[in-house]
Amino acid sequence: MVFAMSDDVLSLSQFKSDATRLLDQVRDEPKTLVLTQNGRARAVVEDYAQYQARERAMLMLKLLAEGERDASRGDTVPQAEVFAALRQRLQAQRDETASGKDS
């Protein structure tokens, strides 16, 4: 889903005088409020779900960049080795859980 994000710029005093309505508006519309103090941008207000989605997207981009960097350096591990190591870890966890239940 793609949203067109718009930024509204408000003074902190404007925001405080109408905070409830503005927070409802931010929740209902994909927008970001930029709050100013003494004419300078000081804070950003956005819906929490929108914030979480952007944070997940940024994390994914960071992981992709790290993967590309590792691949360009030749710092890779064959897929079969990765899955074998994961299977061993899962089996060790299952064994540990099973032994804890028997005690």
N, C-alpha and C positions, 0 to 999 in steps of 0.2 A: 504494500500500500504506500503510495507516494503522497505526501502532503506538501502543499505550498505554505511555507512558513513565513509569516510576516512579523516584523518587530515593531512594537509600539514603544515610544519613548515617553516616560512620565517622570515628573519630579517625585521624590519620596513623599512630599506632603500631599500631592495629588493621589498617590497610591493609598496613603493612610486614610484619606478622607472617603475613599470608595473601595476599600480593600475587599470586602465580601463580594461585591458585584464583579470586580476585576478578577478575583480568583475563580469565580464561577465561569467567567468568560474564557479564561485561560484553560480551564478544564474542558469546556465545550468546543472551543475552537483551537486549531493547531497554531498557536501564536506564542511569542515570547515577549515579555515586558522587560524593557531596559529601564531601570530606575536610576535617576540622577540625583545628585546632591551637590549643591553649589555649582550647578551647570556641568558637572562631570559624571560620566557613567560610573555607578558604584556597585550595582547588583543586577542580577537577572532573575526573573520569576517565570517559571514555566510549569506546566502540568507534570506531576511526578511520573506518570506512565510514559510521557514523552521523554523525560529525562532518562528513565531506565532504558528505553529503546535506543536512545542515542549512545548511552554508555555501553550497551551490548554491541552496538555496531562498531564503536571505537575499539573495543576489546578484540572483536573479530579482525578488524584492520591491523591491529598490532600483531596478532598471531600470524596473519598472512605475511606481514612484512618480516617477522622473525623467520618464518619458514622459507621465504625467498632468500633471505640473507644466509641462512644455514645451507640451503641448496647451492647457492653461488660459491660458497666456501668449500663445498664438497663434504660438509659436516652432516652426513645422512647415515641412516641405518636401514638395512633392507627390511621390507615390510614383514617378511616371515620371522625375523628376529624380534621385532617389536611385538607381534602377536604371540609368539612363544613366551616372551617375558611376561606379558599380560596374563596369559593362561596360568603360568606358574604363580604369579601373585594372587590371582583369584582362587586357585586351588589351595594355596597356603592360608588364605582367609577362611575358606570353607573348612579346612582341617582345624584351624584354630577355633572357629565357632562350634564345630561338632565336638571337639574335645572339651570345650567349656560347658556344653549342654550335658555331657555325660558325667561331669563331676558332681 
